[in-house]
Amino acid sequence: MWTVNDDAAADRLRHLIVRIARRDHAAFTALYDDTFNCLRDGLDLRLGDTAWADGVLAATYVEIWWLAGGHTHPASDAVAWMNDIVERRVAEGPPVSWCAETGRGRLADLRTWYAKAELAGLLRRPIDTFRAVGT
């Protein structure tokens, strides 16, 4: 679980969510860059699986983009909402690799790929590894 102990940081996150609800790509990128390292560090420790953490993060940020409009009330807790999304995505389980022998996988395997592709488009930057700008 990720927390913010600074009221100014919590207010900034709430403000970014309001802007994201208006489809502000710059606000989305700022939220991603401000929160990525904290979320990633916690997931790496908890999951111990880079591919799984990548998928959880990509899906989390895509969900934030699409559902931000429901979380713009001034009393909304952006950190709690983001943590709830992460928990739901972790509960979906790890991605399953394609079987080299049969060339088959499960439909859920594509979920991570599509989330990463959509996130790259939303951030308007190529993503070959998930990290915030400047790290």
N, CA, C and O atoms as a MOPAC input file, in Angstrom:
PM7 MOZYME 1SCF
protein

 N      0.83200 1    -1.18200 1     0.00000 1
 C      0.00000 1     0.00000 1     0.00000 1
 C      0.87300 1     1.24100 1     0.00000 1
 O      1.83600 1     1.35700 1     0.75800 1
 N      0.51300 1     2.14100 1    -0.85400 1
 C      1.24800 1     3.38100 1    -1.00300 1
 C      0.50900 1     4.46600 1    -0.24100 1
 O     -0.72100 1     4.50900 1    -0.26100 1
 N      1.24200 1     5.34100 1     0.42700 1
 C      0.61900 1     6.42600 1     1.17600 1
 C      1.30200 1     7.75400 1     0.85400 1
 O      2.43800 1     7.79400 1     0.38100 1
 N      0.58300 1     8.82600 1     1.12200 1
 C      1.11500 1    10.17900 1     0.99700 1
 C      0.87300 1    10.84500 1     2.34400 1
 O     -0.26600 1    10.94200 1     2.80100 1
 N      1.94300 1    11.29900 1     2.97400 1
 C      1.82500 1    11.90200 1     4.30000 1
 C      1.84100 1    13.42400 1     4.26800 1
 O      1.85800 1    14.07500 1     5.31300 1
 N      1.83400 1    13.97700 1     3.08400 1
 C      1.93400 1    15.42100 1     2.89800 1
 C      0.61500 1    15.92400 1     2.30700 1
 O      0.20300 1    15.47500 1     1.23700 1
 N     -0.04500 1    16.85100 1     2.99700 1
 C     -1.32400 1    17.38300 1     2.50700 1
 C     -1.18100 1    18.05300 1     1.14500 1
 O     -2.07300 1    17.95300 1     0.30300 1
 N     -0.07000 1    18.72800 1     0.93400 1
 C      0.14500 1    19.40000 1    -0.35400 1
 C      0.24100 1    18.36900 1    -1.48100 1
 O     -0.28900 1    18.59400 1    -2.56900 1
 N      0.90300 1    17.25900 1    -1.23300 1
 C      1.01200 1    16.20700 1    -2.25300 1
 C     -0.34900 1    15.57900 1    -2.52100 1
 O     -0.68400 1    15.29800 1    -3.67200 1
 N     -1.13300 1    15.35700 1    -1.47800 1
 C     -2.47400 1    14.79600 1    -1.65200 1
 C     -3.36200 1    15.75800 1    -2.44400 1
 O     -4.12800 1    15.33100 1    -3.30800 1
 N     -3.25800 1    17.04600 1    -2.15000 1
 C     -4.02900 1    18.05500 1    -2.89600 1
 C     -3.60700 1    18.08700 1    -4.36300 1
 O     -4.44900 1    18.21400 1    -5.25200 1
 N     -2.31400 1    17.97100 1    -4.61000 1
 C     -1.81700 1    17.95100 1    -5.99400 1
 C     -2.39800 1    16.75700 1    -6.74500 1
 O     -2.82700 1    16.89200 1    -7.89000 1
 N     -2.41300 1    15.59300 1    -6.10600 1
 C     -2.97300 1    14.40300 1    -6.75500 1
 C     -4.45400 1    14.59600 1    -7.07000 1
 O     -4.90800 1    14.25000 1    -8.16100 1
 N     -5.20800 1    15.14900 1    -6.11900 1
 C     -6.63600 1    15.40600 1    -6.35600 1
 C     -6.81500 1    16.36400 1    -7.52900 1
 O     -7.68600 1    16.16200 1    -8.37500 1
 N     -6.00200 1    17.38700 1    -7.57600 1
 C     -6.08000 1    18.36600 1    -8.66700 1
 C     -5.75200 1    17.69400 1   -10.00800 1
 O     -6.41400 1    17.95700 1   -11.01200 1
 N     -4.75000 1    16.84400 1   -10.02300 1
 C     -4.40800 1    16.13400 1   -11.25700 1
 C     -5.55100 1    15.23200 1   -11.70900 1
 O     -5.83300 1    15.14500 1   -12.90400 1
 N     -6.21100 1    14.56100 1   -10.77000 1
 C     -7.34400 1    13.68600 1   -11.10700 1
 C     -8.46600 1    14.50800 1   -11.74900 1
 O     -9.08200 1    14.06600 1   -12.71900 1
 N     -8.72900 1    15.69100 1   -11.21600 1
 C     -9.75600 1    16.56600 1   -11.80200 1
 C     -9.37900 1    16.92100 1   -13.23800 1
 O    -10.22800 1    16.89200 1   -14.12900 1
 N     -8.13800 1    17.24700 1   -13.45900 1
 C     -7.69500 1    17.58100 1   -14.81300 1
 C     -7.73600 1    16.35500 1   -15.73500 1
 O     -8.08000 1    16.46400 1   -16.91100 1
 N     -7.38600 1    15.20800 1   -15.19300 1
 C     -7.44100 1    13.97500 1   -15.99600 1
 C     -8.87800 1    13.68500 1   -16.40000 1
 O     -9.13100 1    13.22200 1   -17.51200 1
 N     -9.80900 1    13.95300 1   -15.51200 1
 C    -11.23000 1    13.74700 1   -15.82600 1
 C    -11.65400 1    14.57400 1   -17.03100 1
 O    -12.60100 1    14.21900 1   -17.73300 1
 N    -10.94900 1    15.68300 1   -17.26700 1
 C    -11.21700 1    16.54000 1   -18.43000 1
 C    -10.36900 1    16.13600 1   -19.63600 1
 O    -10.32000 1    16.84300 1   -20.64300 1
 N     -9.70500 1    14.98800 1   -19.51600 1
 C     -8.87000 1    14.40600 1   -20.58700 1
 C     -7.62200 1    15.23700 1   -20.86200 1
 O     -7.23000 1    15.43100 1   -22.01300 1
 N     -7.01000 1    15.72000 1   -19.79700 1
 C     -5.77900 1    16.49300 1   -19.87200 1
 C     -4.58800 1    15.52400 1   -19.84600 1
 O     -4.24800 1    14.96600 1   -18.80200 1
 N     -3.97100 1    15.33900 1   -21.00100 1
 C     -2.84700 1    14.39800 1   -21.10800 1
 C     -1.63900 1    14.85300 1   -20.28500 1
 O     -0.91700 1    14.02000 1   -19.73700 1
 N     -1.41900 1    16.15200 1   -20.19600 1
 C     -0.28800 1    16.64700 1   -19.40200 1
 C     -0.47600 1    16.30000 1   -17.92300 1
 O      0.48600 1    15.94400 1   -17.24300 1
 N     -1.70600 1    16.40100 1   -17.42700 1
 C     -1.98700 1    16.03900 1   -16.03600 1
 C     -1.78800 1    14.54800 1   -15.82800 1
 O     -1.25300 1    14.12900 1   -14.80100 1
 N     -2.21300 1    13.74400 1   -16.79200 1
 C     -2.03800 1    12.29400 1   -16.68900 1
 C     -0.55900 1    11.93600 1   -16.63500 1
 O     -0.14300 1    11.11000 1   -15.82300 1
 N      0.22200 1    12.55200 1   -17.49200 1
 C      1.66200 1    12.29900 1   -17.50200 1
 C      2.29400 1    12.73100 1   -16.18100 1
 O      3.16500 1    12.04000 1   -15.65300 1
 N      1.85700 1    13.86900 1   -15.64900 1
 C      2.37800 1    14.34300 1   -14.36100 1
 C      2.02600 1    13.36600 1   -13.24300 1
 O      2.87100 1    13.05400 1   -12.40400 1
 N      0.78300 1    12.88300 1   -13.22500 1
 C      0.37700 1    11.90700 1   -12.21100 1
 C      1.22900 1    10.64400 1   -12.32600 1
 O      1.71600 1    10.12400 1   -11.32100 1
 N      1.40200 1    10.15900 1   -13.53300 1
 C      2.21800 1     8.97200 1   -13.77300 1
 C      3.64300 1     9.19600 1   -13.24100 1
 O      4.16900 1     8.37100 1   -12.49400 1
 N      4.25200 1    10.30700 1   -13.63000 1
 C      5.62700 1    10.57300 1   -13.21200 1
 C      5.74200 1    10.79400 1   -11.70300 1
 O      6.75200 1    10.42600 1   -11.10200 1
 N      4.72400 1    11.38600 1   -11.09100 1
 C      4.74800 1    11.64700 1    -9.64400 1
 C      4.53400 1    10.38800 1    -8.80700 1
 O      5.03600 1    10.30000 1    -7.68600 1
 N      3.80000 1     9.42100 1    -9.33500 1
 C      3.39600 1     8.27400 1    -8.51400 1
 C      4.04000 1     6.95600 1    -8.90900 1
 O      4.02900 1     6.00600 1    -8.12600 1
 N      4.59400 1     6.88200 1   -10.09700 1
 C      5.08500 1     5.61100 1   -10.62100 1
 C      6.08300 1     4.92900 1    -9.69400 1
 O      5.91000 1     3.75600 1    -9.36500 1
 N      7.11600 1     5.63600 1    -9.27200 1
 C      8.17500 1     4.99000 1    -8.48800 1
 C      7.66000 1     4.40300 1    -7.17700 1
 O      8.06800 1     3.30900 1    -6.78700 1
 N      6.76700 1     5.12200 1    -6.49500 1
 C      6.21200 1     4.60500 1    -5.23400 1
 C      5.38600 1     3.34600 1    -5.47000 1
 O      5.52300 1     2.35400 1    -4.75400 1
 N      4.52800 1     3.40200 1    -6.48300 1
 C      3.71100 1     2.22200 1    -6.77600 1
 C      4.58500 1     1.06200 1    -7.22800 1
 O      4.37300 1    -0.07300 1    -6.80100 1
 N      5.56100 1     1.32900 1    -8.08100 1
 C      6.41500 1     0.27400 1    -8.61600 1
 C      7.24300 1    -0.38600 1    -7.51300 1
 O      7.34300 1    -1.61200 1    -7.46000 1
 N      7.83300 1     0.42200 1    -6.63500 1
 C      8.64500 1    -0.13900 1    -5.55700 1
 C      7.82900 1    -1.09400 1    -4.68800 1
 O      8.28800 1    -2.18400 1    -4.34800 1
 N      6.61500 1    -0.67100 1    -4.33400 1
 C      5.75800 1    -1.53200 1    -3.51700 1
 C      5.37100 1    -2.81400 1    -4.22600 1
 O      5.35100 1    -3.88100 1    -3.61200 1
 N      5.06500 1    -2.72400 1    -5.51300 1
 C      4.69000 1    -3.92400 1    -6.26900 1
 C      5.87600 1    -4.85500 1    -6.46800 1
 O      5.72200 1    -6.07300 1    -6.38200 1
 N      7.03800 1    -4.31200 1    -6.72800 1
 C      8.21800 1    -5.16300 1    -6.89300 1
 C      8.48600 1    -5.97100 1    -5.63300 1
 O      8.77000 1    -7.16600 1    -5.70400 1
 N      8.39700 1    -5.32300 1    -4.48800 1
 C      8.61800 1    -6.02900 1    -3.22100 1
 C      7.53400 1    -7.07100 1    -2.96600 1
 O      7.81700 1    -8.18200 1    -2.51600 1
 N      6.32800 1    -6.70900 1    -3.25000 1
 C      5.18800 1    -7.58500 1    -2.95700 1
 C      5.06900 1    -8.75900 1    -3.91800 1
 O      4.84200 1    -9.89200 1    -3.49200 1
 N      5.22100 1    -8.49200 1    -5.22100 1
 C      4.97600 1    -9.52300 1    -6.22300 1
 C      6.21800 1   -10.31600 1    -6.58800 1
 O      6.13300 1   -11.51200 1    -6.86900 1
 N      7.36400 1    -9.66100 1    -6.58500 1
 C      8.60000 1   -10.33800 1    -6.96700 1
 C      8.61500 1   -10.80800 1    -8.41100 1
 O      9.36600 1   -11.72000 1    -8.76000 1
 N      7.79500 1   -10.19500 1    -9.25100 1
 C      7.67000 1   -10.59600 1   -10.65400 1
 C      7.51600 1    -9.32700 1   -11.49000 1
 O      6.47800 1    -8.66700 1   -11.45500 1
 N      8.56200 1    -9.00000 1   -12.23900 1
 C      8.57800 1    -7.76700 1   -13.01800 1
 C      7.45400 1    -7.70500 1   -14.04400 1
 O      6.80500 1    -6.67100 1   -14.19600 1
 N      7.22500 1    -8.80600 1   -14.74400 1
 C      6.17200 1    -8.81200 1   -15.77100 1
 C      4.80100 1    -8.57900 1   -15.14700 1
 O      3.97800 1    -7.84700 1   -15.69800 1
 N      4.56100 1    -9.19400 1   -14.01400 1
 C      3.28600 1    -9.02400 1   -13.33100 1
 C      3.13600 1    -7.57200 1   -12.87500 1
 O      2.08200 1    -6.96500 1   -13.06500 1
 N      4.19400 1    -7.01700 1   -12.27200 1
 C      4.15300 1    -5.61800 1   -11.82400 1
 C      3.92200 1    -4.67800 1   -13.00000 1
 O      3.15300 1    -3.72300 1   -12.88700 1
 N      4.58300 1    -4.94100 1   -14.13300 1
 C      4.37400 1    -4.12000 1   -15.33500 1
 C      2.90500 1    -4.10900 1   -15.73900 1
 O      2.33500 1    -3.05400 1   -16.01800 1
 N      2.30500 1    -5.28300 1   -15.76600 1
 C      0.90300 1    -5.39600 1   -16.16200 1
 C     -0.03500 1    -4.70800 1   -15.19800 1
 O     -0.97700 1    -4.03100 1   -15.61400 1
 N      0.21800 1    -4.87700 1   -13.90600 1
 C     -0.61900 1    -4.23400 1   -12.89200 1
 C     -0.53500 1    -2.71700 1   -13.03700 1
 O     -1.55400 1    -2.02700 1   -13.01000 1
 N      0.67700 1    -2.20700 1   -13.18900 1
 C      0.83900 1    -0.75500 1   -13.30900 1
 C      0.19900 1    -0.21100 1   -14.57400 1
 O     -0.50300 1     0.79900 1   -14.52600 1
 N      0.42700 1    -0.85700 1   -15.68900 1
 C     -0.15700 1    -0.38100 1   -16.94400 1
 C     -1.68200 1    -0.34700 1   -16.83600 1
 O     -2.31200 1     0.65000 1   -17.19100 1
 N     -2.26600 1    -1.43200 1   -16.35000 1
 C     -3.72200 1    -1.49400 1   -16.23100 1
 C     -4.24200 1    -0.47500 1   -15.21700 1
 O     -5.31500 1     0.09700 1   -15.40900 1
 N     -3.49400 1    -0.24800 1   -14.15000 1
 C     -3.89000 1     0.73500 1   -13.13900 1
 C     -3.96600 1     2.12700 1   -13.73900 1
 O     -4.95800 1     2.83300 1   -13.55600 1
 N     -2.93000 1     2.52200 1   -14.44800 1
 C     -2.92600 1     3.87300 1   -15.01500 1
 C     -3.97200 1     4.03900 1   -16.11500 1
 O     -4.56200 1     5.11200 1   -16.24300 1
 N     -4.20600 1     3.01300 1   -16.90000 1
 C     -5.25800 1     3.08900 1   -17.92200 1
 C     -6.61800 1     3.25400 1   -17.24600 1
 O     -7.45000 1     4.03800 1   -17.70200 1
 N     -6.84200 1     2.51800 1   -16.16300 1
 C     -8.11000 1     2.64000 1   -15.43400 1
 C     -8.25500 1     4.03500 1   -14.82400 1
 O     -9.34900 1     4.60100 1   -14.82100 1
 N     -7.17100 1     4.58200 1   -14.31400 1
 C     -7.21500 1     5.94800 1   -13.77900 1
 C     -7.66500 1     6.91800 1   -14.86800 1
 O     -8.51200 1     7.78000 1   -14.63200 1
 N     -7.09800 1     6.77100 1   -16.05200 1
 C     -7.47500 1     7.65300 1   -17.16400 1
 C     -8.97400 1     7.57300 1   -17.44100 1
 O     -9.64100 1     8.60100 1   -17.55300 1
 N     -9.49800 1     6.37000 1   -17.54800 1
 C    -10.88900 1     6.19700 1   -17.95300 1
 C    -11.89400 1     6.49600 1   -16.85000 1
 O    -13.02300 1     6.88700 1   -17.14700 1
 N    -11.52000 1     6.32600 1   -15.58900 1
 C    -12.49200 1     6.47500 1   -14.50300 1
 C    -12.28500 1     7.71700 1   -13.64800 1
 O    -12.97400 1     7.88300 1   -12.64200 1
 N    -11.36300 1     8.58600 1   -14.01600 1
 C    -11.06300 1     9.77200 1   -13.21100 1
 C    -12.29300 1    10.64400 1   -12.97900 1
 O    -12.41600 1    11.26700 1   -11.92500 1
 N    -13.19000 1    10.69500 1   -13.93600 1
 C    -14.37800 1    11.53000 1   -13.79900 1
 C    -15.24600 1    11.18900 1   -12.60800 1
 O    -15.98700 1    12.04600 1   -12.12700 1
 N    -15.17900 1     9.98100 1   -12.12600 1
 C    -15.96200 1     9.57200 1   -10.95500 1
 C    -15.27700 1     9.85700 1    -9.63500 1
 O    -15.80100 1     9.50900 1    -8.57700 1
 N    -14.11200 1    10.48700 1    -9.68200 1
 C    -13.32900 1    10.70800 1    -8.45900 1
 C    -12.82000 1    12.13800 1    -8.35500 1
 O    -11.67600 1    12.37700 1    -7.97000 1
 N    -13.68100 1    13.08200 1    -8.70100 1
 C    -13.27600 1    14.48800 1    -8.70900 1
 C    -13.81500 1    15.28400 1    -7.52000 1
 O    -13.51400 1    16.47100 1    -7.39300 1
 N    -14.58600 1    14.66800 1    -6.67000 1
 C    -15.12800 1    15.37300 1    -5.50400 1
 C    -13.96600 1    15.83000 1    -4.62200 1
 O    -12.99800 1    15.09000 1    -4.45000 1
 N    -14.05000 1    17.03700 1    -4.06300 1
 C    -12.95200 1    17.54500 1    -3.23100 1
 C    -12.58700 1    16.63900 1    -2.04800 1
 O    -11.45000 1    16.67200 1    -1.57900 1
 N    -13.52300 1    15.84400 1    -1.57000 1
 C    -13.22900 1    14.95100 1    -0.44100 1
 C    -12.66700 1    13.60600 1    -0.89600 1
 O    -12.33300 1    12.76600 1    -0.06000 1
 N    -12.55700 1    13.39100 1    -2.19800 1
 C    -12.03400 1    12.12100 1    -2.69800 1
 C    -10.58400 1    11.93500 1    -2.27100 1
 O     -9.79700 1    12.88200 1    -2.23900 1
 N    -10.25400 1    10.69700 1    -1.94500 1
 C     -8.88900 1    10.34800 1    -1.56800 1
 C     -8.24100 1     9.65800 1    -2.77000 1
 O     -8.45800 1     8.46900 1    -3.00400 1
 N     -7.45000 1    10.41000 1    -3.52100 1
 C     -6.83800 1     9.89200 1    -4.74800 1
 C     -5.92700 1     8.70600 1    -4.46800 1
 O     -5.89900 1     7.74800 1    -5.24100 1
 N     -5.18900 1     8.76300 1    -3.37700 1
 C     -4.25800 1     7.68400 1    -3.04600 1
 C     -5.03000 1     6.39600 1    -2.73100 1
 O     -4.66200 1     5.32000 1    -3.20300 1
 N     -6.08100 1     6.50500 1    -1.94700 1
 C     -6.88200 1     5.31800 1    -1.62300 1
 C     -7.50300 1     4.73600 1    -2.88800 1
 O     -7.53000 1     3.51700 1    -3.06200 1
 N     -7.99500 1     5.59000 1    -3.76300 1
 C     -8.58900 1     5.12600 1    -5.01400 1
 C     -7.55200 1     4.40200 1    -5.86300 1
 O     -7.82600 1     3.32600 1    -6.39300 1
 N     -6.37300 1     4.97900 1    -5.99500 1
 C     -5.31600 1     4.33900 1    -6.77600 1
 C     -4.90100 1     3.00800 1    -6.14900 1
 O     -4.67300 1     2.03000 1    -6.86100 1
 N     -4.80400 1     2.96800 1    -4.82100 1
 C     -4.47300 1     1.71300 1    -4.14200 1
 C     -5.54000 1     0.64600 1    -4.37600 1
 O     -5.22100 1    -0.53100 1    -4.54300 1
 N     -6.80500 1     1.06000 1    -4.38700 1
 C     -7.89200 1     0.11300 1    -4.66300 1
 C     -7.75800 1    -0.48600 1    -6.06200 1
 O     -7.96900 1    -1.68300 1    -6.25800 1
 N     -7.40700 1     0.35100 1    -7.02400 1
 C     -7.21900 1    -0.14500 1    -8.38800 1
 C     -6.07000 1    -1.14200 1    -8.42800 1
 O     -6.18900 1    -2.21000 1    -9.02900 1
 N     -4.96300 1    -0.79600 1    -7.79200 1
 C     -3.80900 1    -1.70800 1    -7.75000 1
 C     -4.22300 1    -3.04500 1    -7.13600 1
 O     -3.88100 1    -4.10000 1    -7.67000 1
 N     -4.94600 1    -3.01300 1    -6.03400 1
 C     -5.36500 1    -4.25500 1    -5.36500 1
 C     -6.23600 1    -5.11600 1    -6.28400 1
 O     -6.07200 1    -6.33500 1    -6.34400 1
 N     -7.14900 1    -4.47900 1    -6.98900 1
 C     -8.01000 1    -5.21400 1    -7.91500 1
 C     -7.19300 1    -5.84900 1    -9.03300 1
 O     -7.44700 1    -6.98600 1    -9.42800 1
 N     -6.22100 1    -5.11400 1    -9.53500 1
 C     -5.38600 1    -5.62300 1   -10.62900 1
 C     -4.46800 1    -6.74600 1   -10.15500 1
 O     -4.23300 1    -7.69900 1   -10.89700 1
 N     -3.95400 1    -6.65200 1    -8.95100 1
 C     -3.13500 1    -7.73800 1    -8.39200 1
 C     -3.98400 1    -8.99700 1    -8.24300 1
 O     -3.51800 1   -10.10400 1    -8.51400 1
 N     -5.23400 1    -8.82000 1    -7.80900 1
 C     -6.12800 1    -9.96500 1    -7.60400 1
 C     -6.42800 1   -10.70600 1    -8.90200 1
 O     -6.82300 1   -11.87100 1    -8.86800 1
 N     -6.24600 1   -10.04500 1   -10.04700 1
 C     -6.46600 1   -10.71400 1   -11.33300 1
 C     -5.42900 1   -11.80300 1   -11.59100 1
 O     -5.64000 1   -12.68700 1   -12.42000 1
 N     -4.31900 1   -11.73400 1   -10.88200 1
 C     -3.27900 1   -12.75100 1   -11.01400 1
 C     -2.22900 1   -12.38600 1   -12.03400 1
 O     -2.39000 1   -11.43800 1   -12.80300 1
 N     -1.14100 1   -13.15300 1   -12.03200 1
 C     -0.03200 1   -12.84900 1   -12.94000 1
 C     -0.36600 1   -13.19600 1   -14.38400 1
 O     -1.23400 1   -14.02700 1   -14.65100 1
 N      0.33900 1   -12.54600 1   -15.31700 1
 C      0.13500 1   -12.90200 1   -16.72600 1
 C      0.66300 1   -14.30900 1   -16.97400 1
 O      1.58400 1   -14.76800 1   -16.29800 1
 N      0.08500 1   -14.96700 1   -17.92600 1
 C      0.50300 1   -16.31800 1   -18.29700 1
 C      1.24900 1   -16.23000 1   -19.61700 1
 O      0.76700 1   -15.61000 1   -20.56500 1
 N      2.40000 1   -16.83500 1   -19.68000 1
 C      3.21100 1   -16.77500 1   -20.90200 1
 C      2.62800 1   -17.65800 1   -21.99000 1
 O      1.92800 1   -18.63600 1   -21.72900 1
 N      2.94100 1   -17.27900 1   -23.20800 1
 C      2.56100 1   -18.09200 1   -24.34700 1
 C      3.36200 1   -19.38100 1   -24.31400 1
 O      4.53400 1   -19.37000 1   -23.93800 1
 N      2.76500 1   -20.46000 1   -24.69200 1
 C      3.44100 1   -21.75200 1   -24.75600 1
 C      4.17300 1   -21.84700 1   -26.09500 1
 O      3.54500 1   -21.81500 1   -27.15300 1
 N      5.48500 1   -21.96200 1   -26.04800 1
 C      6.28400 1   -22.01500 1   -27.27600 1
 C      5.96200 1   -23.25300 1   -28.10800 1
 O      6.02800 1   -23.20700 1   -29.33600 1
 N      5.61700 1   -24.35000 1   -27.45400 1
 C      5.35500 1   -25.59900 1   -28.17800 1
 C      4.05000 1   -25.56500 1   -28.95300 1
 O      3.98200 1   -26.04800 1   -30.08400 1
 N      3.01700 1   -25.00000 1   -28.35300 1
 C      1.70200 1   -25.00500 1   -29.00600 1
 C      1.37900 1   -23.67500 1   -29.66500 1
 O      0.47400 1   -23.59400 1   -30.49600 1
 N      2.11300 1   -22.63100 1   -29.29900 1
 C      1.81300 1   -21.30900 1   -29.83600 1
 C      0.52500 1   -20.73800 1   -29.28200 1
 O     -0.06300 1   -19.83000 1   -29.87000 1
 N      0.08500 1   -21.26900 1   -28.15400 1
 C     -1.17700 1   -20.82500 1   -27.56400 1
 C     -0.94900 1   -20.16700 1   -26.21300 1
 O      0.03600 1   -20.42800 1   -25.52100 1
 N     -1.85400 1   -19.34300 1   -25.87900 1
 C     -1.88600 1   -18.70900 1   -24.57700 1
 C     -3.33200 1   -18.49000 1   -24.21300 1
 O     -4.23600 1   -18.95700 1   -24.90600 1
 N     -3.54600 1   -17.79500 1   -23.15000 1
 C     -4.91300 1   -17.47400 1   -22.77800 1
 C     -5.21300 1   -16.04300 1   -23.16700 1
 O     -4.30200 1   -15.22400 1   -23.29200 1
 N     -6.47000 1   -15.74000 1   -23.35600 1
 C     -6.87600 1   -14.39000 1   -23.71600 1
 C     -6.36500 1   -13.38400 1   -22.68300 1
 O     -6.02600 1   -12.25400 1   -23.03600 1
 N     -6.30800 1   -13.78700 1   -21.41300 1
 C     -5.83000 1   -12.89300 1   -20.37100 1
 C     -4.39200 1   -12.45500 1   -20.60800 1
 O     -3.97700 1   -11.40000 1   -20.12900 1
 N     -3.62400 1   -13.26400 1   -21.34700 1
 C     -2.23800 1   -12.89700 1   -21.64300 1
 C     -2.17400 1   -11.58600 1   -22.42300 1
 O     -1.24000 1   -10.80200 1   -22.25300 1
 N     -3.15200 1   -11.35700 1   -23.26300 1
 C     -3.16900 1   -10.16000 1   -24.08600 1
 C     -3.53600 1    -8.90900 1   -23.28500 1
 O     -3.24700 1    -7.78900 1   -23.70600 1
 N     -4.16200 1    -9.10500 1   -22.14900 1
 C     -4.59100 1    -7.98800 1   -21.30800 1
 C     -3.40900 1    -7.06700 1   -20.98200 1
 O     -3.52700 1    -5.84600 1   -21.08200 1
 N     -2.28200 1    -7.64700 1   -20.59500 1
 C     -1.11900 1    -6.84100 1   -20.25300 1
 C     -0.58700 1    -6.10700 1   -21.47600 1
 O     -0.25600 1    -4.92400 1   -21.39400 1
 N     -0.50400 1    -6.79400 1   -22.60200 1
 C      0.01400 1    -6.17300 1   -23.81300 1
 C     -0.85300 1    -4.98300 1   -24.22200 1
 O     -0.33000 1    -3.91800 1   -24.55100 1
 N     -2.16000 1    -5.15700 1   -24.20200 1
 C     -3.05900 1    -4.06900 1   -24.58300 1
 C     -2.98500 1    -2.90600 1   -23.59300 1
 O     -3.02500 1    -1.74500 1   -24.00100 1
 N     -2.87800 1    -3.20300 1   -22.31300 1
 C     -2.77200 1    -2.13500 1   -21.31900 1
 C     -1.49000 1    -1.33500 1   -21.53200 1
 O     -1.50400 1    -0.10800 1   -21.44200 1
 N     -0.38900 1    -2.01700 1   -21.81100 1
 C      0.87500 1    -1.31800 1   -22.06300 1
 C      0.78300 1    -0.45200 1   -23.32300 1
 O      1.27100 1     0.67800 1   -23.34400 1
 N      0.16500 1    -0.98100 1   -24.35300 1
 C      0.02500 1    -0.22300 1   -25.59800 1
 C     -0.85500 1     1.00900 1   -25.38200 1
 O     -0.53900 1     2.09300 1   -25.87300 1
 N     -1.95400 1     0.84200 1   -24.65100 1
 C     -2.82900 1     1.98500 1   -24.39500 1
 C     -2.13400 1     3.01900 1   -23.51700 1
 O     -2.26500 1     4.22100 1   -23.75200 1
 N     -1.39800 1     2.56200 1   -22.51100 1
 C     -0.67600 1     3.48700 1   -21.64700 1
 C      0.36000 1     4.27900 1   -22.44000 1
 O      0.50100 1     5.48500 1   -22.24100 1
 N      1.07400 1     3.61900 1   -23.32400 1
 C      2.06000 1     4.32300 1   -24.15600 1
 C      1.37700 1     5.42200 1   -24.96200 1
 O      1.91100 1     6.52400 1   -25.08700 1
 N      0.20600 1     5.13200 1   -25.50500 1
 C     -0.53800 1     6.14400 1   -26.26000 1
 C     -1.01100 1     7.28800 1   -25.38700 1
 O     -0.94200 1     8.44800 1   -25.79200 1
 N     -1.49200 1     6.97500 1   -24.19100 1
 C     -1.96900 1     8.02100 1   -23.28600 1
 C     -0.83800 1     8.93600 1   -22.83300 1
 O     -1.01600 1    10.14800 1   -22.70700 1
 N      0.32400 1     8.34200 1   -22.59000 1
 C      1.47200 1     9.13400 1   -22.15000 1
 C      2.17000 1     9.83100 1   -23.30900 1
 O      2.97700 1    10.74200 1   -23.12400 1
 N      1.83100 1     9.36900 1   -24.51600 1
 C      2.43200 1     9.91900 1   -25.72600 1
 C      3.95400 1     9.80600 1   -25.71700 1
 O      4.68600 1    10.72600 1   -26.08200 1
 N      4.38300 1     8.62900 1   -25.28100 1
 C      5.80900 1     8.32400 1   -25.28200 1
 C      5.99000 1     6.81900 1   -25.41600 1
 O      5.14800 1     6.04300 1   -24.96600 1
 N      7.07500 1     6.41700 1   -26.02600 1
 C      7.31500 1     4.97400 1   -26.11800 1
 C      7.67000 1     4.42800 1   -24.73000 1
 O      8.35400 1     5.08000 1   -23.94100 1
 N      7.19800 1     3.24900 1   -24.46600 1
 C      7.52600 1     2.61900 1   -23.19000 1
 C      8.06400 1     1.23500 1   -23.48400 1
 O      7.33600 1     0.34700 1   -23.92900 1
 N      9.35400 1     1.06700 1   -23.22700 1
 C      9.90200 1    -0.28000 1   -23.36200 1
 C     10.14100 1    -0.87300 1   -21.98600 1
 O     10.11400 1    -2.09400 1   -21.83200 1
 N     10.36800 1    -0.05700 1   -21.00600 1
 C     10.35700 1    -0.49400 1   -19.60400 1
 C      9.59300 1     0.55800 1   -18.85000 1
 O      9.63400 1     1.73300 1   -19.21200 1
 N      8.89900 1     0.16200 1   -17.81100 1
 C      8.06700 1     1.09600 1   -17.08000 1
 C      8.87300 1     1.81500 1   -16.01600 1
 O      9.32100 1     1.21900 1   -15.03600 1
 N      9.04300 1     3.08900 1   -16.23000 1
 C      9.66900 1     3.94300 1   -15.22900 1
 C      9.25100 1     5.37500 1   -15.50800 1
 O      8.85200 1     5.72300 1   -16.62000 1
 N      9.34800 1     6.17200 1   -14.50500 1
 C      8.99700 1     7.58100 1   -14.66200 1
 C     10.13400 1     8.29900 1   -15.37900 1
 O     11.27800 1     7.84500 1   -15.36300 1
 N      9.81000 1     9.41000 1   -15.99700 1
 C     10.81800 1    10.22000 1   -16.66400 1
 C     11.85000 1    10.64900 1   -15.62900 1
 O     11.50200 1    11.02300 1   -14.50900 1
 N     13.11100 1    10.59200 1   -16.01100 1
 C     14.18000 1    11.03200 1   -15.12300 1
 C     14.68800 1     9.96300 1   -14.17800 1
 O     15.54900 1    10.24400 1   -13.34400 1
 N     14.17600 1     8.73700 1   -14.28500 1
 C     14.67100 1     7.67400 1   -13.39700 1
 C     15.37000 1     6.61200 1   -14.20500 1
 O     15.85800 1     5.63100 1   -13.64500 1

